[in-house]
Amino acid sequence: MRRWRPILLLVAFVLSIVLSNCVSPSNWIGKNTPPSPTPTVSQSPSPSPSPTPSPTPTPSPSPSPTPSPTPTPSPTKPPKDSKGRTIVYGAVGQPENLEPGNISDRESLVVQKQIYNRLVEYKLGTIELEPGLATDWEASRNSRVWTFKLRQGVKFHDGTDFDAEAVKFNVERWWNRENKYGYRNKDRKYQIWADLFGGFKGDSKSLLQDIVIKDKYTIQFVLKQPLSIFPAMIGSGYFGIASPTAIKKAGSKYGRDSSIAVGTGPFKFKEWRNGKEIILEKNPKYWKPNLPLAEKVIVRFIPDIAKRLTMLKSGEIDFTSDLVPKQLENLVGEANLKSIFRPSFNVGYLSLNTNYKPLSKQKVRIAIALGINHQKIVEKNWQGLGESDAHFTPPLLDWSESSNFGSYKYDPQLAKQLLREAGYAKGFDLELWYMKIFRPYYPDPKAIAQAIADDLGKIGIKVTLKTKPWKDYLKDRQKSPGFQGFILGWTGEYGDPDNFYYSHFGPNATADLGRWKNNQILRLLETGRKTQNQDARARIYRQVDQILFEEAVRIPIVHSQPLLGKRANIQGWKPSPLGSESFETVDKI
């Protein structure tokens, strides 16, 4: 249970209600949720923190090491009728490259998941950690040093040994700008490493400080500060371990369409037919017993959504992802097709830039949240494949969510009242930006933006819709003064609330919100990273959830359940909440 504020703060809060005639959050919480004991909307027009409850005292990190996972993978028995056939996957597009640590696009991740393993993996279909190339791991008493015990007897596809030297070689390429095998003079940036781990070697904010090889199969990562989620982060799909020998051999061409890609994963790279497909073959010496099941994987590039479904129906591809909700009816009733759903681990949201004067006022942002009929928009545009609530984190992380609210109540009259109190009785003009392309969290961005605009028009906010190409959209929203309002979303990269919060509200994460800053949230996020105990972390993130609900700078619209499709004779596919997965258990019967 959340703690009530000290008596003096409570008295001050009550007086502020009387003096300002504010509305209580209990009036803007959606149905079937308990009233919130937290304060009303703050009176300050600035984007500084609202008067929310003081954080629960944060427990110190647990001195005990993280329990070691089970080191031995369970054997998978091939189906009796399995013939090890070729399976064909319909991908949204072509990968940027097949070089670990140097990509952020999902198309590259899909293929890399087949070629490489990571130190830590996620159990298929879940966000639960399991051993990968590391059999177990533990933190030091101060949680600044993580020690990984590596799996012995593993070979890269080129026959060379996997060991601690190979791990250090890979991480040094990503982290160390001076590493000669990073080929940074050939347009290698490894930006995803800096994004997740604070920077590169020598940077003041780099979380990684040193890499120490203790013996052939033991490696340590020395960190600047305690980081309880380091195993989850290093287990994200970006950080597959590649063969040092192969990288040295290929040089700056490694991972490109005209070169090679060599890992320890279930499938070996054979050929990249530029613009058409990538062909992978079974790794006969894979370290997991009886896997993979298929003899060959073809990843075919099919950007057109309708064409992917047509090819699935005709049998030209066996399984595919990134279908839109309206295509579900095309799968249902087809004897040879099956619909399959990726567990929801995303958020589609509306961002409000506090650089724009009206949006600098908390009451205005709350009015927008109350003026949008979230439930109706989700029902119409996701057709049963999405749910709406006011939590920025998805349902799989509900252990970290506040129980004080569920959703923003749809209440246009209360929204108008808040606008009047904020000095905008006649409303104001708002530019609302939407992306041109489909995303798993937004199947039809323009239609969704229009629905939001229509609702806001009913409370007096005159919305003009704007858009631009995807790459410009992502880049320009960060440039001052930025977009006034825009829709965007996020699919989790690792299975922790930190990935949703730190990436959107942490240091240097709010340029697109007009550099909005909440010091209480920043303190809580840093404490959450340092804390090992799960119950203590839950209390921390519930406070973050509550504050964000009241501040309404990024308003959650939906947590979608992405639609996928397969032929009826495909078995063993377990879609990952994280957006891409190994096909090692997939086979055709």
N, C-alpha and C positions, 0 to 999 in steps of 0.2 A: 504494500500500500504506500502511496505517496504521502509524505509528511506535510502537515499544515505549516504555514509560515509562522514565525514568531508573532506573539500577540500584538506588538507595536506595529508590525507591517500589516497585519490583518486589519487593525483599526484604521490605519492610513488608507488601506484599500477600500474599506467601506465608506470612509469619508469621500474618497475620490469618486465613488459611484454617485453619492448624493449630490456632490457639487457639480459633477459633469453630466449627469443624466445619461451615463453610458448604459449600453446593453450588456448583459452578462453572457459569457460564452455558453451558459446553459440554454440560452435562447437561439444559439446558432449551431448547436450540435444536432446531427441527424437523428432520425428515429431509431429506436431500439438500442440507444446507447445511454449510459448513466450520465447525469450532469457532472460538469467539471468543477472542482473546488478552486480552480485557478482564477486569477484576476481578470477584469474586463479589458477591453481594448485600451491601450495606453493613450494618453492625451498628446504625447509628443509627436510632431509631424516628421521628425527625423527617423532614419532607419536604425536608430540605436535599439538595444534590447528592450523588450516590453517587461513590465514588472511581474515576471513569473516567479514561481516559488524558488527558493534557494536550492541548489543542488543537494541531493542526499550526500552526506559525507562519504567520500570515496574510499573504499578499503584499499589498503596497500596491496600490491601484487603478491599473489601467493608465492611463498618461498619454495614450494615443492615443484619439481620439474613436471612438464607435461607428460601424462601417461604415454608410454610407448605403444603404438599400434601393433596389431598382429602382423608379423613379418611375412607370412607365407600365403601366397594367393591360393584360392581354392581351385582345384582342377575343374575345367568345364568339359563335360562329356559331349562329344559331337552327336547330333541327332542320328538315329540309325539310318535314315534315308538321305542323309547329307551327302552330296556328291562334290562338295567344294566348288561350286559354280562361280561364274562371274556375276557380280552385283553392280548395278549401274545407279549412281546417285545423281539426281538433277539439282545442280547448284545454281544459286542466284546469279553468280558471275565468276569471273576468273580471279584467282588469287593475285595479290600484289607481288608476293614472292614466297618462297618456302624456307626462309631463313629465320629461325627462332629469335625472339627478342627484338625483331626489326619490323614488326607488323602490328596493326591494331584492327584490321578488317576481318570480319567473320568468314569471308570466303577463304582467306589464307588459313585461318584457324581450322576450318573443316578438314583441309588436306593435311595440315601439320599434325593434327590429332592422330592421323593414321601412320605417319612416318616416325614421330618422336614419342618418347615418354618424358615425363617430368619427375622431379624428385618425389613429389607428393602428388597423388592423383585424387580425383573425386569419384566415389563409387557411382557406377553407371546409374543415371536417372535420379541422382540426389545431389545435395550439397554437403554430403558427409565425406570427410577426408579418409583416405586409405593409403597404404604404402604403394609407392611407385618404384622409382630407381633407388629410393631410400627405404630401408626396411623399418627404421624407427628414428625418432628424433626427440630431443629434449632441450629445455631451456636451463640456463644457469640460474642460480638463486636470485640474481638481480634481473633476469630475463633479457640481458644484453648480449648473451652469447648463446647461439643455437648450434647444437651438435647433431649432425646427421650421420647415421650408420648406413653405408651404401650396400646395395645388393651385389653379391659376388657371383662370378661366373657369367655375367651378361656380356654379350658381344654386340658391337655396332654391325650394321649391315655389310660393312666392308671387311669384317673379320677382326677388327682391332678391339682391344679391351676397353670396357667401361670401368672407370675407377675415379678416385678423387681428383687426379690430375685433369681428367676430362671435364669434370664439373667445374673446377677452377678455371680452366681454359675458356669455357662457355661464359661463365659469369663475368670474367675479366673483360671479355669482348664487349659485353653490354654496359659494364659499369665504368671501365677505364678508358677515357678518351685517348690515352697515349698507347694503348695496346696495338701493336702493329698488325695483328690479325683482325682488328675491327674494321679496317678499310674505310675509315671515315672520310678519307680523301676521295672516295668513290661513292659519295652520297649515302653512306650508312649513318643513321642518326640514333637508332635504338631509343627513341623518345618514350616508348611505353615503360622502359625501365625507370627513367627519370620521373615520369608521371606517377608511378606507383611507389617508388622508393626515395623520392625527394630530391634526386639529382644524381650527378655522376661523381666519380672519385675526385676529391679535392673541393667539391662544392660544400658550402657551409651547412646546407640542409640535407646532405646525403645521409640516409639512414644507415647504409652500409659503410663500415670503416675499414674492415680487413677481412681477408679470406685465409684461413689457416688449415693446411693439410696436416692432420695428426698422424695418419698412416694411410696405406694404400686404399682403405675403404672407410675412412673416417674424415669428415671435413667439418670445419666450424665457420660460422658467419658471425663476425663481431660487429655489433650495431652501436650506433651513437647513443641510443636510448632504448629502454625496454619496448618490445614490440610483440605483443602476445599473439598477433595474427600472422606472424612471418611465415609459418608453414602454409597457411591458406593462400597467402599472396604469391609465394614462390611456386605454388601449385596451379596458378592460373594458366590458361592454355597457351599464353605467349612464350613460356619459358621451357620449351623442349630442349633436351640435351642432344647436340649434334656431334658427329665424329670430328675430333680435332684434325685427324689425318686428312679427312675429306675436305675440310675447310682450307687447310694449307695447300692441298693439291689444286683445288678450284680457284683459290684466291678470291678476288673481288667479284667473280661471277657466281660464287656459291649461292644456291637457292634460286637462281634465275631460270627462265624457261629453256635456256640453251645449255644449262649446266647440270649439276647433281644436287641431291639432298639425301643425307645419310644419317639415320638415327638408330634407335634400338627398338622402334615400335613394331606393331603387328604387320605392317605392310612396307615393302621396299619400293622406292621410287623407280619407275622404269622410263616413262616418257611424258613430256609436256607438249601437246599439240596446241600451239598458241592460238587462242580464240575459240578452241573447240573443246578440248578435254585433257585431263591428266590420267595416266594409267599407272596403277600400283599393283604390285604382285605380292603374294603371301611371303612372309618371312618364315622360312621353315625352321629357323632356330630361335624363334621367339621364346622368351623366358617364362611366359605364362603357359602352363600345361594345356595342350589340346586347342590352342588358339593360334591364329584366327581360324574361323570356320570357312570363310570364302577363299578361293584360290586367287581371285583377282578383283580389284575395285576399279571401276571407271567413274571418275568425277566429271560429269558433262556440264558445260556452262550454258545455262538457258535463262537469260535475264527476264524474258517475257513470262509473266505469271500464267496467262491463259495457255501459252504454248507448253509450259511445264505440265499442266494438268492434262492437256491433250496427249502429250507423250506418255504420261503415266497410264492413261486409259488404253493407249495402243500397245503398251508393253515395251516401248523404246527405252524407258527408264523404269527402275524398280521401286524407287522411293525418293521422296523430295520433301523439302521444307518451305517455309515462307509462303504458304498459301494464304488467301484472305478469307475472312469469315463467310462471305457470301458464296464461296466455293464449296462449303460443307455440304450443301444440298446435292452437289454433283458427285460426292463420294458416297453419300448415304443411298442405299438401295442398289449400288453397283456390286454385283456378286464378286467381281475380281479385284475390287478396291476396298481399302480399309482407311478410315480416318484415324489419326493418332494425334495426341496433343502433347506439346512440350509443357512441362510443369511451369506455372507462372513464376517468373523471377525477374520482373521488370516493372517499370513505372512510366506511364505517359503523363506529362505534366504541362502546366501553363506557368511560364516565368513572367514576373512583373519587375521591370527595371526601375529601381528607386531613384535613378538619375532624373526620371521624368517626374515633374513636380507633383501631379496628383497621386502617383504611385508611391511617393515617399511617405504618404500618410497611411498608417496601419488601418484606420477605419475604411479607407477606400479599398485597400486590398481585401479586407474581410467582406466588404460589400460585393466585390467581384466574386469571391468564393461563394457567397450566399445567393448571388444572382444567377449562377449557372445551374441548370438542372442536370447535374452530373448523371443521375440514374437514367434519365430519359435518353441522354446523349449516348451513354454506353449501351443501353438496350438496343438502340436503333443502329449504331455503327459497328458493334461487335457481335450482335445477334447471339447472345448467350455465351460468347467466348471471352468475356471480360467482366471484371467486377470493379465497383467504384467504392473507394473509401478515402479518408483524409490522411492515411498513413503514407509516408514517402517510401517506406520499405514494403516489399511484397509479402504475401501471406506466409511464405515459408520461413519468414523471420518474425513471426508474430510473438515469439518469446521476448522480443526486444521492444514491443510496441506498448504504448500507454493504453490502459483500459478505461481512461476517462472520456474517450470519445470514439465514434466510429466513422462518421462522415460529416461534411458540412450540410446543414439543413438548407433545403431549397426554400428561400423566403424572400421573394422580390420586394415585399413591403418593408421588411426589416433592412434590406439592402439599400432601399431608397432613403430610409431614415438615417442610416449611417453616412450616406453621401451628403445629406443635408447637414448633419453634425460636423462633417469634415469640410464644409464650405463649398460643396458642389451640388447644390440643390437642382441646378439645371443640367447636371452631368458634365461631360467633357469629351473631347475627341481622343481616340486611341487607335494607334496603328498596331494591328495584330498580324504577326508573321507566321507563315506555315511553310513547311518543307514541300518540295515538289515530288519527292519520292516516297514510296511505301516503306514503312518500317514495321517490325513485328508488333510494336505497341501502338502504331497509328496506321490502320489499313487504308484509310482514305483521308489524308491530312486536310485537304481543302474542305471536304464536307464537314469534318469535325470542327475546323476553324469557323466555318460559316454558322454552325449550330451554336458555338460559343458566342459569336458576334450577334446572332439573333436574340439570344437570352440577355446579353448585356444591353442591347438596344431597348429592351423592355424596362430597364431601370434608368435609362437616360444617358447611357454611355454610347456614343456614336463611333462605331468601329469601322475602320478601313482595312481590308485584307491586303496583305502584301506577301510576295514570295521572291525567291531567286534560286539559282542552281545550288545543289546540295553542298558542294565544297565551299562556295562563297557564303552560303547560309551559316555554316559552322564557324567560318573564320570571322565574318563581319559582325556577328552578334557580340563578339568579344571586344570590338573596337569602339572606343568612346565616340559618341554618346551611347552607341548600341541600339538595339531594337527596343521599342517601348514595351511591347509584350510579344511573346512568341511561344509556340508549342514545340516540345522536344521530348525525348525520353531516354531511357537507360536500361540496358540489360546487364545484370550483375556479372562481374568478372571473377569474383571469388565469393565464397558462401558466408558472408558476414555483413552485418549492417554498416560497418565501417566503409565498405565499398560504395554504398549508396550515399552516405552522409558526407564523408571526407571529400569525395569527388565533386560534391555540389555545394557544400557549405564550409569546407575547410579552408585553410590558408591558401590564398591565390586561386580560389575556386569560384569567386563571385564577380568576376569582371563583367559578366553579362547581366548582373543584377545591379550595376552601378556601384560596384565595390561594397555592396551591403555587408555589414559586419555585426556579429553578435558575439561579444566576448565570452559570454557564458557558454554558448555552444562550442566555441573554440576550445575552452578549457575542458569541457566534457568530452569532446572528441579526442583530445590528447590523452586524457585519463583513461578513456575506453581502450585506447591502443596499448596502454601500459599495463592494464589490469588483466590478470590471468583468470580469476574466478568468474565462472559463467553467470552466477546469480548477481554478483556485483556489477558485471558488465550490463546485464539486463536492466538493472536499476538506472544505470547511467544513460542508456539509450532511450529508456522510457521518458526521461526528462528531455532529451533532445527532441523526441517525437512531439511532446507536449508544446515545447517552445515554438517549433516550426508550425504546428497547427495554429497557434495564435498569431504568428508573424505573417503567414500566408505570402511568402515571397516566391515560392515554387508550389503551386497548388496542384496536388495529385488529381488527375482525371480518371485514370484507369490502371489496373493491373491486368494485362491481357494474357490469354492462354493461346499461344501461337498454334496455328493449325498446320499439320503435316499430313502427308498421304503416302500410302504404300500399296503395292500389289498384295493380294491376299496370300501369295506363296512366299512372302518375305517374313522371316521370323527372327526374334532376338534383338530387334532394334529397341534401344532404351534411350530415348531422347533426354539430353541433359538440360536442367534448368538454366545452365550457364550459356546455352546457345549453340554448342557444338560438342560432339562426342566421338569416341572411338567406334569404329564399325567392326571391331574384333569379334563380337558375338553375333553379327548379322549373317544370315545365310538364306539361300533360296531352296525351297523344298519342292 
